[in-house]
């Protein structure tokens, strides 16, 4: 609805986007126990606004409007019970106010809300990942007023926005002499401790000491045990780029709070690395590994990357060119001494300096992960649980670092009892049996399907460890990682089984004898199955199952073929090899079977397909064959009625 005030200024009452209303309600109830973060969020936004003005001012100095010193101010009025955070940054136009304060223009919003559980503690973590920014004001305020003017606009082009955080907000044009944004919080009952200079200073120094711009407050002097406001101002933070300070001068808490600012996260980071690089390219890097995966990690439209500065001047958020895509979970900043201030994303794509920075940052992150893997396995296990599948992408994307990435990978294996227990390729190689030449693995759609695969039977009987790969990305991994430390990766479900020195001479002689003995039966099976199989052969791969399906050495795996088919992607028709266990009673019975041999052959094939997670093209016919064969077996049993 629209109201017309007595003045000529039009005032409108607009409704919040539905997601904003939902977020406000969740946030007020879930984040109240950590209410002080509202000030950090508002100061962080003010700092970003100053950074943006500084960047736009490089191309248009008139935006500074004879006020070049960027500053953030925090003030309070005990009598009015208000708290004000003001900046002289870029400010907002009317359209920007509606877009930034009335809607959530983030990709993955619907998926984020779908993940909320109603558990306040769990939801608080998710809300922190999503980022609440300005809306955190309503944790402590029952009414919020924003007055803002975009730099370069006329003084009468200011915008006033106000809301009680329910379903609506009012917006109107107003006069504002200075550029920037002023946010006034009308505090809720019970928030009186925030109407204290000492309290506000302590919050600022705890959460926002790293902010580059000076944060100023009115001076106070204590008289007769009470604070007395003065006319002058003082800077209450260090107001210097944290990443530019020597590491010896920065405490862990300062590193953590800076991460929360730069990563828009509520939780502490898992680990970080801070270094100044000198040489052909000079730059400073401060890179963080988050504790949790962001909700939009798998959203291809979301922008992921680190902040880029040039000589401490903010240039852009999410400069994805500074790290490869498989490290897109990394947050932080890179500050270059060599790039031009007018650098663009297009220039970044072609810059040799960026190539050097990208290589250096990648190395630092991989070094940090290797350190965690070696020195703090509990932390690395947490990292792997959150980001392991993303790191696996690097095997194909980054050939130069493939061996280093391979050393960081973790997989389930037959050595462990559960999917949560994982092993490294180095662990595997260290446990290889004497005479074992390859690193054996099986791929499947689920951990249970991999663990129960019939292809593992002979390996279990000989105590040979097999990696159990059930992530979708694992097919990509083994397609690009052919060896590790000189040991080839070998699929237990592809090609012929050659255990080399792990199989003694007597077993090999028996293999040859069985192949000759069963050749007529194998030929008969192959003729019966026709185009459904590429070949049929006997195998020592099985100890408990009658048959299994394998792929030829250079064909795609059955699992990959299923994945492509499920995704609707075209691919070559998959034609498996049927391997039969000559020592199994079912195979022994089939060998002497004259009646219904084709039905037996089809059932044997279909069972092998089901055992490895495949789907039947014609389940009804399979069931009908099973029923018919059961009736025939029953009819032929001793004592069965002739009818």
C-alpha positions as CSV (number, residue, x, y, z in Angstrom):
1,X,0.0,0.0,0.0
2,X,1.1,3.6,-0.5
3,X,0.7,6.6,1.8
4,X,1.0,10.2,0.7
5,X,2.4,12.5,3.4
6,X,1.8,16.2,3.8
7,X,5.1,17.0,2.1
8,X,5.7,16.5,-1.5
9,X,7.9,13.5,-0.6
10,X,6.3,10.2,-1.4
11,X,6.4,7.6,1.3
12,X,5.7,4.0,0.5
13,X,5.0,1.0,2.7
14,X,6.4,-2.2,1.1
15,X,6.4,-5.8,2.1
16,X,9.5,-7.8,2.9
17,X,10.3,-10.7,0.6
18,X,8.9,-13.9,2.2
19,X,12.4,-15.3,2.8
20,X,13.4,-12.1,4.7
21,X,10.4,-12.5,7.1
22,X,11.4,-16.1,7.7
23,X,15.0,-15.2,8.2
24,X,14.2,-12.4,10.7
25,X,12.1,-14.7,12.8
26,X,14.6,-17.5,12.8
27,X,17.5,-15.1,13.5
28,X,16.0,-13.3,16.4
29,X,15.3,-16.6,18.2
30,X,18.3,-18.6,17.1
31,X,21.1,-16.0,17.5
32,X,20.0,-14.1,20.6
33,X,22.5,-15.9,22.8
34,X,25.3,-14.4,20.6
35,X,23.6,-11.0,20.2
36,X,26.7,-8.9,20.2
37,X,27.5,-10.0,16.7
38,X,25.0,-7.4,15.4
39,X,27.6,-4.7,15.9
40,X,30.3,-6.7,14.1
41,X,27.9,-7.3,11.2
42,X,27.0,-3.6,10.9
43,X,30.6,-2.4,11.2
44,X,31.6,-5.0,8.6
45,X,29.0,-3.7,6.2
46,X,30.1,-0.1,6.8
47,X,33.7,-1.2,6.1
48,X,32.6,-2.8,2.8
49,X,30.8,0.4,1.8
50,X,34.0,2.4,2.4
51,X,36.0,-0.1,0.4
52,X,33.6,0.2,-2.5
53,X,33.8,3.9,-2.5
54,X,37.6,3.8,-2.4
55,X,37.5,1.5,-5.5
56,X,34.9,3.5,-7.4
57,X,36.8,6.7,-6.5
58,X,39.8,5.5,-8.4
59,X,37.9,6.0,-11.6
60,X,35.7,8.9,-10.4
61,X,37.4,11.0,-7.7
62,X,34.3,13.4,-7.6
63,X,32.6,10.7,-5.5
64,X,34.6,11.7,-2.5
65,X,32.8,15.1,-2.4
66,X,35.6,16.9,-0.7
67,X,35.5,14.4,2.1
68,X,38.4,12.0,1.4
69,X,38.9,10.5,4.8
70,X,36.8,7.3,5.2
71,X,35.5,6.7,8.7
72,X,33.0,4.7,10.7
73,X,31.3,6.2,13.7
74,X,29.5,4.5,16.6
75,X,27.4,6.6,19.0
76,X,24.5,6.1,21.5
77,X,21.8,8.2,23.1
78,X,20.8,6.9,26.5
79,X,17.8,9.2,26.8
80,X,16.3,8.1,23.4
81,X,17.6,4.5,23.9
82,X,19.2,4.5,20.4
83,X,22.4,3.2,19.0
84,X,23.8,4.6,15.7
85,X,26.4,3.2,13.3
86,X,27.3,5.6,10.5
87,X,29.8,5.6,7.6
88,X,30.8,7.9,4.8
89,X,31.2,5.1,2.3
90,X,29.4,4.5,-1.1
91,X,25.9,4.7,0.3
92,X,22.8,3.5,-1.5
93,X,20.2,4.7,-3.9
94,X,16.5,4.1,-3.4
95,X,16.5,1.0,-5.7
96,X,19.6,-0.3,-3.9
97,X,17.9,0.2,-0.5
98,X,14.9,-1.9,-1.6
99,X,17.2,-4.6,-3.1
100,X,19.6,-4.8,-0.1
101,X,17.2,-4.3,2.8
102,X,14.0,-5.8,1.5
103,X,15.1,-8.9,-0.4
104,X,17.7,-11.6,-0.3
105,X,19.3,-11.7,-3.7
106,X,21.5,-14.8,-3.1
107,X,21.5,-17.9,-5.1
108,X,20.6,-21.1,-3.2
109,X,18.2,-19.3,-0.9
110,X,15.4,-21.9,-1.3
111,X,17.9,-24.7,-0.6
112,X,19.1,-22.9,2.5
113,X,15.7,-22.6,4.0
114,X,14.9,-26.2,3.1
115,X,17.9,-27.3,5.3
116,X,16.6,-25.5,8.4
117,X,15.5,-28.1,11.0
118,X,13.9,-26.1,13.8
119,X,16.7,-27.0,16.1
120,X,17.9,-23.6,17.3
121,X,21.6,-24.6,17.7
122,X,21.8,-26.3,14.4
123,X,19.9,-23.5,12.6
124,X,22.2,-20.9,14.2
125,X,25.1,-22.5,12.4
126,X,23.3,-22.5,9.1
127,X,22.1,-18.9,9.5
128,X,25.7,-17.9,10.3
129,X,26.8,-19.6,7.0
130,X,24.1,-17.8,5.1
131,X,25.1,-14.4,6.5
132,X,22.7,-12.1,8.1
133,X,24.5,-8.8,7.8
134,X,22.1,-5.9,8.3
135,X,19.2,-8.0,9.5
136,X,21.1,-8.8,12.7
137,X,20.0,-5.3,13.9
138,X,16.7,-6.8,14.8
139,X,18.3,-9.1,17.4
140,X,18.6,-6.1,19.7
141,X,16.3,-3.5,18.1
142,X,12.5,-3.4,17.7
143,X,12.7,-0.6,15.2
144,X,15.5,0.3,12.8
145,X,15.9,3.5,10.8
146,X,18.3,3.8,7.9
147,X,19.2,7.1,6.2
148,X,21.5,6.8,3.2
149,X,22.7,8.7,0.1
150,X,24.7,7.3,-2.7
151,X,28.0,9.1,-3.4
152,X,27.7,11.5,-6.3
153,X,23.9,12.0,-5.8
154,X,22.5,15.4,-4.8
155,X,21.9,16.1,-1.1
156,X,18.1,15.9,-1.6
157,X,18.4,12.4,-3.0
158,X,18.8,10.7,0.3
159,X,16.7,7.7,1.2
160,X,15.0,7.0,4.6
161,X,14.1,3.4,5.4
162,X,12.4,2.2,8.5
163,X,10.9,-1.1,9.8
164,X,9.9,-2.9,13.0
165,X,11.2,-6.1,11.5
166,X,7.7,-7.6,11.1
167,X,6.3,-7.9,7.5
168,X,6.8,-4.4,6.1
169,X,9.1,-1.4,5.8
170,X,8.6,2.3,5.0
171,X,10.7,4.1,2.5
172,X,10.8,7.7,1.4
173,X,13.2,10.3,-0.1
174,X,14.9,12.7,2.3
175,X,17.6,15.3,2.5
176,X,21.1,14.0,3.6
177,X,24.0,16.4,3.3
178,X,26.8,13.8,3.5
179,X,27.1,10.7,1.5
180,X,27.1,7.2,3.1
181,X,24.7,5.4,5.5
182,X,23.5,6.0,9.0
183,X,21.7,3.1,10.8
184,X,19.8,3.9,14.0
185,X,18.7,1.1,16.3
186,X,15.8,1.7,18.6
187,X,16.8,-0.8,21.3
188,X,14.4,-3.4,22.7
189,X,13.7,-3.6,26.4
190,X,16.5,-5.4,28.3
191,X,19.3,-4.0,26.0
192,X,20.3,-1.1,28.3
193,X,23.9,-2.4,28.7
194,X,24.4,-1.4,25.0
195,X,23.9,2.3,26.0
196,X,27.4,2.4,27.5
197,X,30.5,3.7,25.9
198,X,32.7,1.2,27.7
199,X,30.5,-1.7,26.6
200,X,30.5,-0.6,23.0
201,X,34.2,-0.1,23.0
202,X,34.8,-3.6,24.3
203,X,32.6,-5.1,21.6
204,X,34.3,-3.1,18.9
205,X,37.8,-4.0,20.1
206,X,36.8,-7.7,20.4
207,X,35.1,-8.2,17.1
208,X,36.2,-5.3,14.8
209,X,39.7,-4.3,15.8
210,X,41.0,-5.5,12.4
211,X,38.7,-3.1,10.4
212,X,40.9,-1.0,8.1
213,X,38.9,2.2,8.5
214,X,39.1,4.1,11.8
215,X,36.1,3.4,14.1
216,X,35.4,6.5,16.1
217,X,33.4,7.2,19.2
218,X,32.9,10.3,21.4
219,X,35.4,10.6,24.2
220,X,34.3,9.9,27.7
221,X,35.8,10.8,31.0
222,X,34.9,9.3,34.3
223,X,33.8,11.7,37.0
224,X,32.3,10.6,40.4
225,X,32.2,7.1,39.1
226,X,30.1,7.9,36.0
227,X,31.1,8.4,32.4
228,X,30.8,11.9,31.1
229,X,30.5,12.5,27.3
230,X,33.0,14.9,25.7
231,X,32.9,16.8,22.4
232,X,35.9,15.2,20.8
233,X,36.3,11.8,19.2
234,X,38.8,9.0,19.5
235,X,39.6,6.0,17.4
236,X,38.8,2.8,19.2
237,X,40.3,0.2,16.8
238,X,43.8,-0.3,15.4
239,X,42.6,0.9,12.0
240,X,45.3,-0.8,10.0
241,X,45.2,-3.7,7.6
242,X,45.6,-6.8,9.7
243,X,47.2,-8.8,6.9
244,X,49.9,-6.2,6.6
245,X,51.0,-6.5,10.2
246,X,53.8,-8.9,11.2
247,X,52.5,-12.3,12.3
248,X,54.2,-12.0,15.6
249,X,51.9,-9.0,16.4
250,X,48.7,-10.8,15.6
251,X,47.0,-13.1,18.1
252,X,44.8,-16.1,17.3
253,X,41.7,-14.2,18.4
254,X,42.4,-11.4,16.0
255,X,43.0,-13.9,13.2
256,X,39.6,-15.5,14.0
257,X,37.7,-12.3,14.1
258,X,39.2,-11.1,10.9
259,X,38.1,-14.4,9.3
260,X,34.5,-13.8,10.4
261,X,34.6,-10.4,8.8
262,X,36.1,-11.5,5.5
263,X,34.4,-14.9,5.3
264,X,30.9,-13.6,6.6
265,X,30.9,-16.6,9.0
266,X,29.9,-16.9,12.6
267,X,32.2,-19.8,13.4
268,X,35.9,-19.8,14.0
269,X,38.0,-21.0,11.0
270,X,39.5,-24.5,11.1
271,X,43.0,-23.2,10.1
272,X,44.8,-20.4,8.3
273,X,48.0,-19.5,6.6
274,X,49.5,-15.9,6.5
275,X,52.6,-15.1,4.5
276,X,54.3,-12.3,2.6
277,X,55.7,-13.4,-0.8
278,X,58.6,-11.6,-2.4
279,X,60.3,-12.2,-5.7
280,X,59.0,-11.9,-9.3
281,X,55.6,-11.1,-7.8
282,X,55.1,-9.4,-4.4
283,X,51.9,-10.0,-2.5
284,X,50.5,-10.9,0.9
285,X,48.2,-13.8,1.4
286,X,46.0,-14.5,4.4
287,X,43.9,-17.6,3.6
288,X,41.5,-19.5,5.8
289,X,40.0,-23.0,5.8
290,X,36.4,-22.7,7.2
291,X,35.1,-25.1,9.8
292,X,32.0,-25.9,7.8
293,X,31.1,-26.1,4.1
294,X,28.9,-23.2,3.0
295,X,25.4,-24.1,2.1
296,X,26.0,-23.0,-1.6
297,X,29.3,-24.9,-2.1
298,X,27.8,-27.0,-4.9
299,X,25.9,-24.1,-6.5
300,X,27.6,-23.5,-9.8
301,X,26.1,-20.0,-10.0
302,X,27.5,-18.9,-6.7
303,X,30.7,-16.9,-6.7
304,X,33.5,-18.4,-4.7
305,X,36.9,-16.9,-4.1
306,X,39.0,-14.6,-2.0
307,X,39.1,-10.8,-1.7
308,X,41.6,-9.0,-3.9
309,X,43.4,-5.8,-2.7
310,X,46.1,-3.9,-4.5
311,X,48.5,-2.0,-2.2
312,X,45.7,-2.2,0.5
313,X,43.1,-0.8,-1.8
314,X,40.1,-3.1,-2.0
315,X,39.5,-4.2,-5.7
316,X,36.9,-7.0,-5.7
317,X,35.1,-9.7,-3.7
318,X,35.3,-13.3,-4.8
319,X,38.3,-13.1,-7.2
320,X,37.9,-16.7,-8.3
321,X,41.0,-16.4,-10.5
322,X,43.3,-16.4,-7.4
323,X,42.6,-20.1,-6.6
324,X,41.5,-23.1,-8.7
325,X,37.9,-24.2,-8.5
326,X,38.7,-27.3,-6.3
327,X,39.8,-24.9,-3.6
328,X,36.7,-22.7,-3.8
329,X,36.0,-23.3,-0.1
330,X,39.0,-21.1,0.9
331,X,38.3,-17.6,2.2
332,X,40.7,-14.7,2.8
333,X,42.5,-11.9,1.1
334,X,45.4,-11.4,-1.4
335,X,47.0,-8.0,-1.4
336,X,49.2,-7.5,-4.5
337,X,52.0,-4.9,-4.8
338,X,52.3,-5.4,-8.6
339,X,48.8,-5.3,-10.1
340,X,47.3,-2.0,-11.5
341,X,44.6,-0.4,-9.4
342,X,42.2,-0.5,-12.4
343,X,42.5,-4.3,-12.7
344,X,39.4,-6.0,-13.9
345,X,38.2,-9.6,-14.0
346,X,39.1,-9.7,-17.7
347,X,42.7,-8.5,-17.0
348,X,43.0,-11.1,-14.2
349,X,42.3,-13.9,-16.6
350,X,45.3,-13.0,-18.7
351,X,47.8,-11.6,-16.1
352,X,51.1,-13.4,-15.6
353,X,51.2,-11.9,-12.1
354,X,47.9,-13.6,-11.4
355,X,49.3,-16.9,-12.6
356,X,52.1,-16.6,-10.1
357,X,49.8,-15.6,-7.3
358,X,47.4,-18.5,-8.1
359,X,50.3,-21.0,-8.1
360,X,51.6,-19.6,-4.8
361,X,48.2,-19.5,-3.1
362,X,47.5,-23.1,-4.2
363,X,50.8,-24.3,-2.8
364,X,50.2,-22.6,0.5
365,X,46.7,-24.1,0.9
366,X,48.0,-27.6,0.0
367,X,50.9,-27.1,2.4
368,X,48.4,-26.1,5.2
369,X,46.3,-29.2,4.5
370,X,49.4,-31.5,4.5
371,X,50.4,-30.0,7.8
372,X,46.9,-30.7,9.3
373,X,46.9,-34.2,7.9
374,X,50.3,-34.9,9.5
375,X,50.1,-33.0,12.7
376,X,46.4,-32.8,13.6
377,X,44.5,-35.7,12.3
378,X,41.3,-34.8,14.2
379,X,41.2,-31.4,12.4
380,X,42.0,-33.0,9.1
381,X,39.2,-35.5,9.5
382,X,36.8,-32.6,10.1
383,X,38.1,-30.9,7.0
384,X,37.7,-34.1,5.0
385,X,34.2,-34.6,6.1
386,X,33.2,-31.0,5.0
387,X,35.4,-30.5,1.8
388,X,36.9,-33.9,0.8
389,X,34.6,-34.3,-2.2
390,X,35.6,-30.9,-3.5
391,X,39.3,-31.5,-3.1
392,X,39.0,-34.7,-5.1
393,X,38.1,-32.6,-8.1
394,X,41.7,-31.3,-8.1
395,X,43.0,-34.7,-9.3
396,X,41.7,-33.9,-12.8
397,X,41.8,-30.1,-12.7
398,X,45.4,-29.6,-11.5
399,X,47.9,-32.1,-13.1
400,X,50.8,-30.1,-11.7
401,X,49.8,-30.8,-8.1
402,X,48.2,-34.2,-8.7
403,X,50.6,-36.2,-6.6
404,X,50.3,-33.8,-3.7
405,X,46.5,-33.8,-3.8
406,X,46.6,-37.6,-4.1
407,X,48.5,-37.8,-0.8
408,X,45.7,-35.8,0.9
409,X,42.8,-38.0,-0.3
410,X,41.0,-40.3,2.0
411,X,38.9,-43.3,1.2
412,X,36.8,-46.0,2.9
413,X,38.4,-49.4,2.6
414,X,38.0,-53.0,3.6
415,X,40.7,-52.3,6.3
416,X,38.1,-50.3,8.3
417,X,34.7,-51.3,9.5
418,X,32.6,-48.2,8.7
419,X,32.3,-45.5,6.0
420,X,33.4,-42.9,8.5
421,X,36.8,-44.5,8.9
422,X,39.0,-43.6,6.0
423,X,42.6,-44.3,4.9
424,X,45.1,-42.4,2.8
425,X,46.8,-43.9,-0.3
426,X,50.0,-43.7,1.8
427,X,48.4,-45.8,4.5
428,X,47.3,-48.3,1.9
429,X,50.8,-48.6,0.3
430,X,52.3,-49.1,3.7
431,X,50.0,-52.1,4.4
432,X,50.4,-53.7,1.0
433,X,51.3,-57.4,1.1
434,X,54.6,-58.7,0.0
435,X,54.5,-59.2,-3.8
436,X,51.4,-57.0,-4.2
437,X,51.9,-54.8,-7.2
438,X,48.7,-52.6,-7.4
439,X,46.4,-50.5,-5.3
440,X,43.0,-52.3,-5.6
441,X,39.7,-50.4,-5.6
442,X,36.0,-50.9,-6.4
443,X,33.5,-48.2,-7.3
444,X,29.8,-48.3,-6.5
445,X,26.8,-46.0,-5.9
446,X,26.8,-46.5,-2.1
447,X,29.3,-47.6,0.6
448,X,27.2,-50.7,1.3
449,X,27.1,-51.6,-2.4
450,X,30.9,-51.3,-2.5
451,X,31.5,-53.2,0.7
452,X,29.2,-56.1,-0.4
453,X,30.4,-56.3,-4.0
454,X,31.1,-59.9,-5.1
455,X,34.3,-58.6,-6.7
456,X,35.8,-58.5,-3.3
457,X,35.5,-62.1,-2.4
458,X,38.9,-63.4,-3.4
459,X,40.6,-60.3,-2.0
460,X,38.9,-60.9,1.4
461,X,39.9,-64.6,1.3
462,X,43.6,-63.5,0.8
463,X,43.4,-60.6,3.2
464,X,44.2,-58.0,0.5
465,X,42.9,-54.5,1.2
466,X,40.5,-52.9,-1.3
467,X,39.5,-49.2,-1.4
468,X,35.7,-48.7,-1.4
469,X,34.8,-45.7,-3.6
470,X,31.2,-44.6,-3.5
471,X,31.4,-40.8,-4.1
472,X,30.2,-39.7,-7.5
473,X,33.4,-37.8,-8.0
474,X,35.5,-41.0,-7.4
475,X,35.0,-42.1,-11.0
476,X,36.6,-38.8,-12.0
477,X,39.4,-39.4,-9.6
478,X,40.4,-42.9,-10.8
479,X,40.0,-41.7,-14.4
480,X,42.8,-39.3,-13.9
481,X,44.9,-40.9,-11.1
482,X,46.5,-44.0,-12.6
483,X,49.2,-44.5,-10.0
484,X,50.5,-43.4,-6.6
485,X,54.1,-43.7,-5.5
486,X,54.7,-45.9,-8.5
487,X,51.9,-48.3,-7.7
488,X,49.1,-48.6,-10.3
489,X,45.5,-48.2,-9.3
490,X,43.6,-51.3,-10.3
491,X,39.9,-51.8,-10.5
492,X,38.8,-55.2,-9.1
493,X,35.8,-55.0,-11.5
494,X,37.7,-54.5,-14.8
495,X,39.9,-56.7,-16.9
496,X,41.1,-60.1,-16.1
497,X,42.2,-60.9,-12.5
498,X,46.0,-61.0,-12.2
499,X,47.1,-61.2,-8.6
500,X,50.7,-61.9,-9.7
501,X,52.9,-63.1,-6.8
502,X,49.9,-63.2,-4.5
503,X,48.6,-66.3,-6.4
504,X,50.8,-69.4,-6.2
505,X,51.7,-71.7,-9.0
506,X,49.2,-74.4,-8.0
507,X,46.4,-71.9,-8.2
508,X,47.5,-70.7,-11.6
509,X,47.6,-74.4,-12.9
510,X,44.1,-74.9,-11.5
511,X,42.9,-71.8,-13.3
512,X,44.2,-73.1,-16.7
513,X,42.7,-76.6,-16.0
514,X,39.3,-75.1,-15.2
515,X,39.3,-72.9,-18.2
516,X,39.8,-75.9,-20.4
517,X,37.3,-78.1,-18.6
518,X,34.5,-75.5,-18.6
519,X,35.1,-74.2,-22.2
520,X,32.0,-76.0,-23.6
521,X,29.8,-74.7,-20.8
522,X,31.2,-71.1,-21.3
523,X,30.6,-71.3,-25.0
524,X,27.1,-72.5,-24.4
525,X,26.4,-69.6,-22.0
526,X,27.8,-67.1,-24.4
527,X,25.6,-68.3,-27.2
528,X,22.6,-68.2,-24.9
529,X,23.2,-64.6,-23.7
530,X,24.1,-63.3,-27.2
531,X,24.4,-59.6,-27.4
532,X,23.9,-59.0,-23.7
533,X,27.6,-59.9,-23.0
534,X,30.9,-59.1,-24.5
535,X,32.4,-62.4,-23.4
536,X,31.9,-65.2,-20.8
537,X,34.8,-66.8,-18.8
538,X,35.5,-68.7,-15.7
539,X,37.1,-66.8,-12.8
540,X,38.9,-67.2,-9.4
541,X,37.6,-63.8,-8.5
542,X,34.6,-65.3,-6.7
543,X,34.5,-67.6,-3.6
544,X,30.9,-67.3,-2.6
545,X,28.9,-66.0,-5.6
546,X,28.1,-68.0,-8.7
547,X,28.8,-65.1,-11.2
548,X,29.7,-61.5,-11.5
549,X,29.9,-58.9,-14.3
550,X,33.2,-57.1,-15.1
551,X,34.2,-54.5,-17.6
552,X,36.8,-55.0,-20.2
553,X,40.2,-53.4,-19.4
554,X,39.7,-50.2,-21.4
555,X,35.9,-50.0,-21.1
556,X,34.1,-47.7,-18.7
557,X,33.1,-49.2,-15.4
558,X,29.5,-50.4,-14.7
559,X,29.2,-47.7,-12.1
560,X,30.2,-44.9,-14.5
561,X,27.8,-46.3,-17.1
562,X,24.9,-46.2,-14.6
563,X,25.8,-42.6,-13.6
564,X,25.8,-41.4,-17.2
565,X,22.5,-43.1,-17.9
566,X,20.9,-41.7,-14.7
567,X,22.1,-38.2,-15.7
568,X,20.7,-38.6,-19.2
569,X,24.1,-38.2,-20.8
570,X,24.9,-40.1,-24.0
571,X,27.6,-42.7,-23.8
572,X,28.7,-45.9,-25.5
573,X,26.5,-48.9,-24.8
574,X,27.9,-50.9,-21.9
575,X,28.5,-54.5,-22.6
576,X,29.9,-56.5,-19.7
577,X,31.9,-59.7,-19.4
578,X,30.2,-62.4,-17.4
579,X,32.5,-64.3,-15.2
580,X,31.3,-67.6,-13.6
581,X,32.6,-69.4,-10.5
582,X,33.3,-73.0,-11.5
583,X,33.3,-74.2,-7.9
584,X,29.8,-72.9,-7.1
585,X,26.9,-75.4,-6.8
586,X,24.6,-73.3,-9.1
587,X,27.2,-73.3,-11.8
588,X,27.8,-77.1,-11.3
589,X,24.1,-77.7,-11.7
590,X,23.8,-75.5,-14.8
591,X,26.6,-77.4,-16.4
592,X,24.6,-80.6,-16.5
593,X,21.3,-78.8,-17.2
594,X,19.5,-79.6,-20.4
595,X,16.0,-78.3,-19.8
596,X,15.5,-74.5,-19.5
597,X,19.2,-73.6,-20.0
598,X,18.4,-70.3,-21.5
599,X,16.3,-69.3,-18.5
600,X,19.1,-70.4,-16.2
601,X,21.6,-68.3,-18.2
602,X,19.4,-65.2,-18.1
603,X,18.8,-65.5,-14.3
604,X,22.5,-66.0,-13.7
605,X,23.2,-62.8,-15.7
606,X,20.4,-60.8,-14.0
607,X,21.5,-61.8,-10.5
608,X,25.0,-60.7,-11.3
609,X,23.7,-57.4,-12.5
610,X,21.6,-56.9,-9.3
611,X,24.5,-57.9,-7.0
612,X,26.5,-55.0,-8.2
613,X,23.7,-52.4,-8.0
614,X,22.5,-52.5,-11.5
615,X,18.8,-52.3,-12.6
616,X,17.0,-54.9,-14.7
617,X,15.4,-53.8,-18.0
618,X,12.6,-56.2,-17.5
619,X,12.0,-57.1,-13.8
620,X,8.7,-58.8,-14.5
621,X,10.3,-61.4,-16.8
622,X,13.1,-62.0,-14.3
623,X,10.5,-62.8,-11.6
624,X,8.6,-65.0,-14.0
625,X,11.7,-67.0,-14.8
626,X,12.6,-67.4,-11.1
627,X,9.1,-68.7,-10.3
628,X,9.2,-71.2,-13.3
629,X,12.6,-72.5,-12.3
630,X,11.5,-73.0,-8.7
631,X,8.5,-75.0,-9.9
632,X,10.7,-77.1,-12.1
633,X,13.1,-77.8,-9.2
634,X,10.3,-78.7,-6.9
635,X,8.7,-81.0,-9.5
636,X,12.0,-82.8,-9.8
637,X,12.6,-83.2,-6.1
638,X,12.4,-86.6,-4.4
639,X,8.8,-87.4,-3.3
640,X,7.3,-84.7,-5.5
641,X,3.8,-85.5,-6.9
642,X,3.6,-86.3,-10.5
643,X,0.4,-84.5,-10.7
